[in-house]
Amino acid sequence: MKIGILGTGTVGEALATALIRQGHNVMMGSRNVTNEKIQDWVKKTGKGALAGTFNEAAAFGDLFFICLNGAFAAAVVKELDPEHVAQKIVIDITNPLDFSQGNPPRIMERYMTTSLGETIQHLLPTAFVVKTLNTINYRLMIDAREVNDGKHDLFLCGNDATAKNQVKHFLVDNFHWRPENLIDLGDIKSALTMEAIVPFWVQVYRSIGTPLFNFKIVH
Ligand SMILES: NC(=O)c1ccc[n+]([C@@H]2O[C@H](COP(=O)([O-])OP(=O)(O)OC[C@H]3O[C@@H](n4cnc5c(N)ncnc54)[C@H](OP(=O)(O)O)[C@@H]3O)[C@@H](O)[C@H]2O)c1
């Protein structure tokens, strides 16, 4: 499969590398295709690894991930060419966090009533945005078995049932998630509560001293 990764941070690089290992072709997108980080990644990764702009990575992917700094994600998405995005699945991992008042962070004020996930879906009306993976550490995203043999829960939401189903299969096939642990929270409006979990996640991280944990819903 051809996959676009918009973002060259820890998350973008971890996802891109894991997906190359799974045999996919991956283009990692950045503001500037000549930046050292993206060029180093292409060099060290080799076959199947490509560098592009954000727009080129979106165009390249049969599906694409958004793993951008939450403060700038909407501005980047706004500039994507609608032609490159139409009918594609977009997996949104971003969190609109505000660290200006210390740790744990708060949700950025402008996303307190309309989430970043919902904003992205609004900006990309012809795409199928699925919000997921934003409530866990990047190491767990790419291999659920890192914690409790994969027995813990991951949330997702989005407006299109078929897209959500495809994303579930993608997570199971590529990142070792168990189907029974994928909890569908409904339409993209649920991104508001999925993003709201994250300051709490940071607080738990600070208390227990490791980012390798997750939530498990027991009933
Ligand atoms: N770290 C985790 O384990 C984790 C877990 C769950 C969710 N998340 C979320 O995943 C997202 C990515 O996190 P990250 O730590 O990998 O990366 P990050 O440092 O938050 O973001 C890196 C990306 O943001 C872009 N960016 C930065 N400033 C920009 C600007 N002014 N205009 C346009 N783009 C800009 C960078 O572009 P360039 O490539 O051009 O530099 C880069 O691609 C965040 O929203 C984060 O909250 C992270």
The ligand as an ORCA input file, in Angstrom:
! r2SCAN-3c Opt
* xyz 0 1
  N       4.729     11.754     21.006
  C       3.756     10.871     21.215
  O       3.997      9.738     21.705
  C       2.335     11.214     20.827
  C       1.309     10.373     21.213
  C       0.002     10.647     20.802
  C      -0.247     11.759     20.005
  N       0.777     12.597     19.674
  C       0.477     13.747     18.821
  O       1.075     13.515     17.561
  C       1.407     14.757     16.927
  C       2.860     14.714     16.479
  O       3.685     14.662     17.594
  P       5.283     14.606     17.421
  O       5.829     14.718     18.797
  O       5.650     13.469     16.563
  O       5.625     15.866     16.544
  P       5.533     17.455     16.775
  O       6.851     17.936     17.171
  O       4.376     17.762     17.685
  O       5.168     17.946     15.299
  C       6.100     17.797     14.285
  C       5.504     18.219     12.976
  O       4.825     19.463     13.082
  C       5.242     20.298     12.007
  N       5.260     21.715     12.378
  C       5.902     22.279     13.428
  N       5.764     23.618     13.390
  C       5.025     23.904     12.290
  C       4.571     25.115     11.696
  N       4.835     26.317     12.230
  N       3.837     25.022     10.559
  C       3.596     23.823      9.991
  N       4.022     22.637     10.499
  C       4.729     22.689     11.635
  C       6.666     19.870     11.699
  O       6.963     20.217     10.352
  P       8.396     19.959      9.693
  O       8.388     18.506      9.309
  O       8.418     20.847      8.539
  O       9.418     20.276     10.741
  C       6.603     18.374     11.932
  O       6.274     17.673     10.752
  C       1.126     15.846     17.966
  O      -0.115     16.448     17.679
  C       1.073     15.073     19.282
  O       0.251     15.689     20.251
  C       2.063     12.364     20.071
*
